[in-house]
Amino acid sequence: MTSSAKHQPIVSPNLPKPAGPYSPGMQLDRLLFISGQAARDPATGKQAEGIEAQTEQVLRNLERILVAGGSSLQHVLRCGVFLVDMKEFPRMNAVYERVFAGHRPARTTVQVSALPDDGLRVEIDCIAYVP
């Protein structure tokens, strides 16, 4: 039995550049798998400072990739949140709740010992669908 399902990378000129040999996102039929995003502004290359600004930038980077794949934050099914310091959870969570505007995807949040960029406090990945 052969499958007609095909996966393809999500590409667009204004997406954040991956820090390694991976795609910002992959699409399989109507499902989108978005790689963990950092807090670097793709237009300026500068990293946001502080947990609130970083969370906002990370979510905007996720949103750019989702839109390029034909989706949006309102169609996110699950997020993975990686924090360097769990004490920053309440401040990250307040921004996360505001940006998702009432949408409440399934989520896991864990503390990690480090993230790929110096000074990076939070990274978020997600799975979404194309409506």
N, C-alpha and C positions, 0 to 999 in steps of 0.2 A: 504494500500500500504506500503510495507516495503522498506527500503533503504539499499543498499549494502555499503554505505559510512561508513568507519571506521576511527576513529581517534586513533593516537598512539603517545606516547612521543618520542622525538628525544633523543637518548642516545648514548654516546660514552665516553670512559674513560678519554679523554683529554679535556672535556668540562668544562667551569666554573661551579662551584657548586652553585646552587640556594641558596639565603639567606633565603628562607622560603619554605612553602609547595606548591611548584609549579614546573613545568618542565621548562628546558631551552627553549624548543620549543615543539610544537605539530604539527603533520602532519595530514591533512585530504585530502585524495586522493593526488592531486598534489600541494595542498596549504600548506605552512609552516607559522606558527604563532610563532614568536620568542619573548620570554620575554625580557623586558628591561634589558640591560646589564650594569654592572658597569665597572670600569677601573682597576679591579684586574687581574693580570696575573695568569692564572690557574696553570702554572708551578711553580711559586715562591710564590704565595699568596700575593705578594706585590701590593699595589695600585700605579698607575702612579701618578706623580705630575705635576700640571699645566694643563690648559685647552687643550693645543695642544696634549700633551702626553696622557692625559686621553681620548680625542676623538679618537686618534689612537688606544689605547688599547680596548676601547669599540667596535669600528668597527671590530677589529681583533677577539674579542670574538664573535660578531655576525657572522662573517665569519666562525669561527670554527663550530658553530651550524648549519649554512646553509650547509656547506660541509658535515657534518655528516648526514644531511637530504637529500643529493643528489642535492643540489643547489649551488648558489654562490651569491656574491654581485651583479653581473650583472643581476640577476633574481629577485631582490627586486622590489616590486611594490609600497610599501609605507613604510615610516619611521615616527616614533614619536620621537622627540628630546625634552628632558627635561633639561633645564639649570637653575642653581641656580642664575646666574647673566646674564641678557640679554646683558650687556656690553661686555661679552665674545663671543657674537654671531659671529662677524667677524673672530675671530681666530678659533673658532670651525668650522665655515663654510668653511674656507680655507682647513683645514685638511679633512673634509667631502668630499669636491669637489675633492681633490687629490686622496683620497682612492677609491672613486667611479669611477674615471677615465673616466669621460664623461657620465656615466650613470646617469640619473636624475629621480629617483623615486619620486612619490608624497610625500609630507612631511608636517608635522605640527611641529612647534617649539614653545614651551611655557616656560615661567619662572615659577619655582616652589619655594616654601619657603625653602624646604630642600629635600635631597635625603637620602636613607637608610644608606650609609656608611659615617662616619666622613671624611670630606675633599673631598667627591665626588662632582664634579662640573657639570657632564653631565651624562645622561643615555639615551640610544637609544633602541627602540624596532623596529620590522619590520614585514611585511608580504611579503612573496616571493612565488615563484612557482618552482616546479621541472620540468626542461625542458624535 
